[in-house]
Amino acid sequence: MQTQEYTGKLKVGDLVCRRIRTPMDVELSESTGKLGIVVSRSMKGMPLHPCVEVWYMKSGKVYSIGESLVEVCHAAA
């Protein structure tokens, strides 16, 4: 299996916020938390797209999410 280089813009350590576009986004944000820290990044899915693993402070858990569904609140140094 061939791996593809990450083409997204987020960096490990970035503080990110979940983008709120739908009522489901509000529900997810309330249960997992709106703020999180990027802990890893990779290309996943069909079609292949940039994804990040985010540790959400409120829940204390790591979730995989498409990069387009989060935005940087504070960039890592």
C-alpha distance (Angstrom), angle and dihedral (degrees) to the residues before:
residue distance angle dihedral
M1 . . .
Q2 3.77 . .
T3 3.80 119.2 .
Q4 3.76 122.0 -144.3
E5 3.79 123.3 -138.5
Y6 3.79 115.0 -107.6
T7 3.81 109.4 -99.7
G8 3.80 99.7 -177.5
K9 3.78 128.5 108.0
L10 3.81 103.1 -127.4
K11 3.80 121.6 101.1
V12 3.78 131.0 -149.5
G13 3.80 106.3 -94.6
D14 3.81 96.0 32.2
L15 3.80 114.6 138.1
V16 3.80 105.6 -130.0
C17 3.81 137.0 -172.2
R18 3.77 124.9 -149.4
R19 3.80 111.1 -113.2
I20 3.79 110.9 -119.9
R21 3.81 111.3 -142.8
T22 3.80 104.9 135.5
P23 3.80 139.3 27.7
M24 3.84 87.8 -103.2
D25 3.82 89.4 59.3
V26 3.82 88.7 54.6
E27 3.83 91.1 51.4
L28 3.82 92.8 48.2
S29 3.78 91.4 46.4
E30 3.80 91.4 51.6
S31 3.81 93.2 49.4
T32 3.82 101.4 40.4
G33 3.79 100.9 22.1
K34 3.78 133.4 -102.9
L35 3.83 97.4 -113.8
G36 3.78 124.9 61.7
I37 3.79 143.8 154.0
V38 3.82 123.4 -117.5
V39 3.83 107.6 -120.1
S40 3.83 99.6 172.3
R41 3.79 141.2 -3.3
S42 3.79 135.8 -153.2
M43 3.77 145.8 150.2
K44 3.83 112.5 -93.8
G45 3.77 144.1 155.0
M46 3.78 137.5 39.0
P47 2.92 110.4 -47.9
L48 3.78 92.9 30.4
H49 3.82 111.0 -110.3
P50 3.83 139.1 162.6
C51 3.80 113.3 -82.1
V52 3.78 132.0 176.5
E53 3.77 134.7 -157.5
V54 3.80 107.7 -130.9
W55 3.80 127.6 -165.9
Y56 3.79 106.4 -146.1
M57 3.80 114.1 -149.9
K58 3.80 97.5 -148.8
S59 3.82 95.8 53.6
G60 3.81 97.9 28.0
K61 3.82 88.8 -137.2
V62 3.80 135.0 117.9
Y63 3.81 118.9 -123.9
S64 3.80 131.7 -177.3
I65 3.80 113.1 -127.1
G66 3.78 136.6 169.4
E67 3.79 112.4 -100.7
S68 3.81 90.9 -125.2
L69 3.82 89.7 63.6
V70 3.81 95.2 61.9
E71 3.80 135.9 50.9
V72 3.78 131.7 -155.9
C73 3.82 114.0 -100.3
H74 3.81 93.2 175.3
A75 3.81 125.6 3.8
A76 3.81 120.9 -131.3
A77 3.79 114.8 -109.8
